[in-house]
């Protein structure tokens, strides 16, 4: 599918977005949400990608380091949610984000759930996921890398109730991988890179995947 067709598929789409940015970054040694990549904090890059793709509302879920991270988002037209139970795992952030999206708009077709620490995440990635969902009619479209589906992932509204009742560290992993027939998998190998440690940053800088959607 060409990029022009992918972009066209997003026109008129009514999807919200949830950016997960609540973690403590213990292995990084400092809040990775604030790490600068191409001159911008990771959390800002993720939020701007969602805004550039035309999804709305964009909800950024914070938890650890909220006092440090919230100010860098102040100039963006996003909703910032502080989830006090962030330490439970990714599911807590998904619950908080999807609940906020549903409260903000009752007419959404679906929601994109994305991480803030994937340097290859972009508006182009979002366009490809929306195009895949449109083309296949499946209720989930997800990036595929490392041999499985993972974030970012697009869920149609029929999954909202499930997303708001997730528990534990695994987040939506089972929802993405238990029933492949309902998931449109988009091969996006560059998204295998995420920033958990300083070594991850070094690996990304040397990777030929840098700059690839």
Secondary structure per residue as TSV (DSSP state, phi and psi in degrees):
chain	resnum	aa	ss	phi	psi
A	1	X	-	360.0	129.6
A	2	X	-	-73.7	160.4
A	3	X	H	-62.9	-36.8
A	4	X	H	-61.6	-42.2
A	5	X	H	-66.4	-40.3
A	6	X	H	-60.8	-44.1
A	7	X	H	-66.2	-40.2
A	8	X	H	-61.1	-33.1
A	9	X	H	-66.4	-22.3
A	10	X	H	-83.1	-14.9
A	11	X	T	-66.4	131.1
A	12	X	T	79.3	-2.6
A	13	X	-	-69.2	142.9
A	14	X	-	-123.9	76.8
A	15	X	E	-116.6	143.9
A	16	X	E	-95.1	175.8
A	17	X	E	-138.8	142.5
A	18	X	E	-122.6	118.6
A	19	X	E	-101.2	119.7
A	20	X	E	-88.4	117.6
A	21	X	E	-145.4	38.7
A	22	X	-	-100.8	-7.4
A	23	X	-	-69.5	163.0
A	24	X	-	-86.2	-13.0
A	25	X	-	57.6	41.1
A	26	X	T	-64.6	-35.2
A	27	X	T	-77.1	-21.4
A	28	X	T	-81.1	-31.1
A	29	X	S	91.5	-7.7
A	30	X	S	-157.7	162.7
A	31	X	-	-60.9	110.5
A	32	X	G	-67.6	-21.6
A	33	X	G	-57.8	-25.7
A	34	X	G	-100.0	0.4
A	35	X	-	-60.7	135.6
A	36	X	E	-86.6	129.7
A	37	X	E	-131.9	121.3
A	38	X	T	55.2	34.9
A	39	X	T	84.5	2.4
A	40	X	E	-129.5	144.8
A	41	X	E	-61.5	146.1
A	42	X	H	-54.3	-42.7
A	43	X	H	-66.4	-33.6
A	44	X	H	-69.6	-42.8
A	45	X	H	-58.6	-43.1
A	46	X	H	-65.3	-45.0
A	47	X	H	-64.7	-41.0
A	48	X	H	-66.3	-34.3
A	49	X	H	-62.1	-44.1
A	50	X	H	-64.2	-43.2
A	51	X	H	-63.8	-41.2
A	52	X	H	-65.5	-28.1
A	53	X	H	-78.0	-11.5
A	54	X	T	87.3	10.4
A	55	X	-	-81.9	150.6
A	56	X	S	-163.9	138.9
A	57	X	-	-77.0	161.3
A	58	X	E	-107.0	118.9
A	59	X	E	-110.8	127.3
A	60	X	E	-108.3	120.7
A	61	X	E	-96.9	120.2
A	62	X	E	-111.7	163.9
A	63	X	-	-154.8	-89.9
A	64	X	T	-65.9	146.0
A	65	X	T	61.9	25.2
A	66	X	H	-58.6	-36.5
A	67	X	H	-65.1	-30.7
A	68	X	H	-82.4	-32.9
A	69	X	H	-87.3	-38.8
A	70	X	G	-52.0	-43.5
A	71	X	G	-60.5	-30.5
A	72	X	G	-73.9	-13.0
A	73	X	G	-97.8	-2.1
A	74	X	T	-60.5	-30.5
A	75	X	T	-92.3	-0.4
A	76	X	S	-96.6	144.9
A	77	X	S	-79.9	65.3
A	78	X	-	-124.8	161.0
A	79	X	E	-98.4	126.4
A	80	X	E	-104.9	125.9
A	81	X	E	-117.5	130.2
A	82	X	E	-100.6	116.1
A	83	X	-	-104.6	111.7
A	84	X	T	-67.7	-19.9
A	85	X	T	-99.4	29.7
A	86	X	G	-57.7	-29.7
A	87	X	G	-69.7	-13.1
A	88	X	G	-61.3	-33.6
A	89	X	-	135.1	-175.6
A	90	X	H	-60.7	-31.5
A	91	X	H	-59.5	-38.0
A	92	X	H	-61.2	-40.7
A	93	X	H	-69.0	-39.5
A	94	X	H	-62.9	-45.2
A	95	X	H	-56.6	-49.0
A	96	X	H	-63.5	-43.5
A	97	X	H	-67.8	-47.2
A	98	X	H	-68.1	-36.9
A	99	X	H	-59.7	-42.9
A	100	X	H	-65.6	-43.3
A	101	X	H	-59.6	-43.9
A	102	X	H	-65.0	-38.1
A	103	X	H	-69.0	-32.9
A	104	X	H	-74.0	-39.1
A	105	X	-	-143.7	126.4
A	106	X	S	-93.1	2.4
A	107	X	-	-113.4	18.1
A	108	X	-	-71.1	142.2
A	109	X	S	-77.4	-29.2
A	110	X	E	-178.8	-172.6
A	111	X	E	-142.0	140.9
A	112	X	E	-94.2	131.0
A	113	X	E	-112.0	122.2
A	114	X	E	-136.1	159.1
A	115	X	E	-97.6	155.6
A	116	X	S	-90.9	-7.5
A	117	X	-	-110.9	18.7
A	118	X	-	-100.3	108.5
A	119	X	T	-64.4	-22.0
A	120	X	T	-88.0	-1.7
A	121	X	-	-66.7	134.4
A	122	X	-	-157.7	172.3
A	123	X	H	-62.1	-33.0
A	124	X	H	-64.7	-39.2
A	125	X	H	-61.0	-44.9
A	126	X	H	-61.6	-43.2
A	127	X	H	-59.9	-39.4
A	128	X	H	-66.9	-38.5
A	129	X	H	-67.1	-43.4
A	130	X	H	-63.8	-42.5
A	131	X	H	-62.0	-40.3
A	132	X	H	-63.9	-41.3
A	133	X	H	-65.3	-43.2
A	134	X	H	-62.5	-44.7
A	135	X	H	-68.5	-38.8
A	136	X	H	-94.6	-24.0
A	137	X	-	74.0	8.4
A	138	X	-	-76.2	158.4
A	139	X	S	-84.8	-8.8
A	140	X	E	-137.0	138.6
A	141	X	E	-127.7	129.9
A	142	X	E	-141.4	149.5
A	143	X	E	-67.6	142.5
A	144	X	E	-119.7	126.5
A	145	X	E	-159.2	160.3
A	146	X	T	55.9	26.2
A	147	X	T	77.5	12.0
A	148	X	E	-150.3	166.2
A	149	X	E	-86.8	143.1
A	150	X	E	-158.1	-174.6
A	151	X	E	-70.0	147.3
A	152	X	E	-75.9	150.2
A	153	X	E	-143.2	145.3
A	154	X	E	-109.2	127.0
A	155	X	E	-118.5	130.5
A	156	X	E	-75.4	168.3
A	157	X	G	-62.4	-22.1
A	158	X	G	-65.0	-14.7
A	159	X	G	-96.7	-1.7
A	160	X	H	-56.5	-45.0
A	161	X	H	-62.8	-42.4
A	162	X	H	-62.6	-43.8
A	163	X	H	-62.8	-33.2
A	164	X	T	-82.6	1.5
A	165	X	T	-124.3	16.1
A	166	X	-	-67.7	153.0
A	167	X	-	-137.5	153.9
A	168	X	S	90.9	-177.1
A	169	X	T	-78.4	-27.1
A	170	X	T	-69.7	-17.4
A	171	X	T	63.2	-127.6
A	172	X	T	-98.9	19.4
A	173	X	H	-56.2	-46.0
A	174	X	H	-65.3	-39.7
A	175	X	H	-60.9	-33.7
A	176	X	H	-81.1	-24.1
A	177	X	H	-123.1	-8.4
A	178	X	S	-74.6	-37.4
A	179	X	-	-128.2	86.3
A	180	X	G	-58.1	-24.6
A	181	X	G	-65.2	-21.5
A	182	X	G	-100.5	3.1
A	183	X	E	-115.0	126.2
A	184	X	E	-87.7	106.6
A	185	X	E	-88.2	128.5
A	186	X	E	-112.0	118.0
A	187	X	E	-70.4	112.2
A	188	X	-	-136.1	73.3
A	189	X	G	-62.1	-25.6
A	190	X	G	-65.2	-20.6
A	191	X	G	-78.0	-2.3
A	192	X	G	-66.4	-19.5
A	193	X	-	-81.9	124.8
A	194	X	-	-137.6	162.4
A	195	X	-	-104.3	101.1
A	196	X	S	-111.5	-28.2
A	197	X	S	-136.6	162.7
A	198	X	H	-57.6	-31.7
A	199	X	H	-63.7	-33.0
A	200	X	H	-63.6	-38.3
A	201	X	H	-64.2	-44.2
A	202	X	H	-62.2	-40.0
A	203	X	H	-64.6	-40.1
A	204	X	H	-65.0	-41.8
A	205	X	H	-60.3	-30.8
A	206	X	H	-93.3	-6.9
A	207	X	-	-81.0	138.5
A	208	X	T	-67.4	-13.2
A	209	X	T	-75.5	-14.1
A	210	X	T	-59.1	128.1
A	211	X	T	89.5	-6.2
A	212	X	-	-90.2	139.6
A	213	X	-	-72.6	360.0
